[in-house]
Structure formats: C-alpha cells, structure tokens
Amino acid sequence: MDGAIYAASIDGIEYIKFTGTVRYSHCSGLESHINQLFADKQCTQVVVDLEQAEVLDSTALGLLAKVAIEMKKYCETRPVIFMVEGELHRIINRVCFDQVFDVVFDRKPLRSDDLEALNTAPSDEESVLKRVIGAHRSLAELSESNESLYRDITGALG
C-alpha cells in the first residue's frame, strides 16, 4: 500500500500518523511540519502513530529521530510511538528508538477525520539530498551503534 503521513494537533498534543509504505518521497511535508513544531520551542508532547504503517525507509526513520532529539532539547520529555508487534517494531528497536521514545501497544487508533495529510509535493534533487542526509545524521545521533551503521551513508552523501 502506498504510504501517507498525516498530522493533527488535538488538545495540545501533536499527532503524526504514518500509513502504508512511507519513503523519502513522502517526507517533504513531514520535514516542514517537524521544523514548524520546534521553531517556537513550545511543543510539549508528540505522539507518532505507526499502527497502520507497513514500512518506513531510513529517511522517514531519521525524521522521527529528529523529533526525539528536538523533544529532548526543548522540553525533556520523550515522544510516544503507538504501534503493533511485527517487523516494523523490530526495526524501531534496531535503530534504538526504544531508548528515546515511549513505545505503546494496543491503544485506540486516531480517527482519520481528525488528521490532515501532510504535503508530499515533489522536491528538487538538492532538497531531497539535504533531507536524506539530515535524516540519516539524526539517526546516527541516537546511539553509537547507529553512528557506525549510518556513518558510511552520511559520508557518501554529504
């Protein structure tokens, strides 16, 4: 299933929902949304809903890592990930998200009518490359094992 990313602010909580297979081509709106969330340093809680996500590529994962990094800088709270058991959960643990997010299983999903689709407008090649490099650098910042895992790709790309 083709992927999509949605967002909403409900009762002071920022929600980001991923569905289907989310790749770098879906991430331009997500990057803008994340930058906007933390521009005023007022964001106090972020919830990421991965219950309907099938695959997140490393750029999408890197942008989620950026959420955790920014949350730690500005409000010392950990963002929350809602998800189901499976391969995506194993990937989340492999990239050390369990160390920077609170991972929650079996909760009531968000209603689709509360969410707004984030822009996936095509980007020029330079913007895409910057987004991919930045996302991978965010992943590398999470742990020493991630740093060694993503060192080659960030070095090759940037």
HELIX and SHEET records of a PDB file:
HELIX    1   1 TYR A   24  HIS A   26  5                                   3    
HELIX    2   2 SER A   28  ALA A   39  1                                  12    
HELIX    3   3 SER A   58  CYS A   75  1                                  18    
HELIX    4   4 GLU A   87  ARG A   94  1                                   8    
HELIX    5   5 PHE A   97  GLN A   99  5                                   3    
HELIX    6   6 SER A  112  ASP A  114  5                                   3    
HELIX    7   7 GLU A  125  GLU A  141  1                                  17    
HELIX    8   8 GLU A  144  LEU A  157  1                                  14    
SHEET    1   A 6 ASP A 102  PHE A 105  0                                        
SHEET    2   A 6 VAL A  80  MET A  83  1                                        
SHEET    3   A 6 VAL A  46  LEU A  56  1                                        
SHEET    4   A 6 ILE A  13  VAL A  22  1                                        
SHEET    5   A 6 ALA A   4  ILE A  10 -1                                        
SHEET    6   A 6 GLU A 116  ALA A 117 -1                                        
END                                                                             
